[in-house]
Amino acid sequence: MNEDQMLKEMMEYQSDLDWFIANYDELAVRHPDKYIAILGGEVIENNTSIEGLEKVLQKKYDRHLSHVLVEFIYKEAPNFVL
């Protein structure tokens, strides 16, 4: 992968991350307690296990997890103790 391709992929990743943050509340309703894969500003797959998601992404999209934004949607916000 050359530098231009890497830069393009990084910009797409950042755009998908921005979309994820902006749409988190809706995603939490649609995909509670699931891993989601986001590409091009949309959820392309979801699964209850990261392994299952990885298999589908590889088979259906020929993509590795490292080339797609993957996030876990919590049904309830986690409590952090500091």
N, C-alpha and C positions, 0 to 999 in steps of 0.2 A: 504494500500500500504506500503510495507516495504522499508527500506532505499536503498537497491540495485535497486529496481524498480524505486524509485524516482530519483536516480542518473542516471540511464539509460535514463529515460524520459527527464531529464534536458540536458543530452548530445545530445540526438536526437533533442531537441528544439534548442540548440545552433548550431548544424549542419545545421538545416533548416534555421535558421536566417542567417548564413554565406552564404548559397546558395541564399537566397533572396537578400542579399546585392550584391553579385557577379552578379546576373542576373536581377537586377532592370530595366535596360534599355530595355531589351527584354520584360519583364513583363509589362512595361508601354505601349508598343506598342500593346501587346495582350489583356490586361485587363484594359483599361483606365476607371477611375472613378468606379472601382469595388473593392469589398472586395474579397480577395483570401485566400484560406486555403491551407497551404503547409504541406505536410507530406512525409517524406522520400526523400526530395530533389525534389519534384515535386508538381505542383499545382493540387490538387485533386478536387477542386470545386471553383466556383466564383459566385458572386451575387452582384446586385446593393444595396442590403440592408443586414445589419448584421443579422437581424431577419430571412430573407430568407436563408442566409448561415447557420445559426444555425439549422434551421429546416432540411435542406438537410443533414448536417453532422450527426445529431442525427438519422434521418431515414435511410440514406444510409450506414453510417459507424458506427453507434452506438457510436459516439464520441461527447463529449461536447467541446465547444469552448476553454475551458481551457486546453485541451489536444492536441491542434493543433495550429500551428503558423498561426495567422490570421493577415493580413495586408491590408491596403487600398492603392490602386494605384491611384495617382492623374494624371489626364490627363495633367495638367500643374502644374509645381512645385509651391507650395504655397509660398506666400511672407510673410515673418515674419518681423514685426516691433518691434524693441527693444527700 
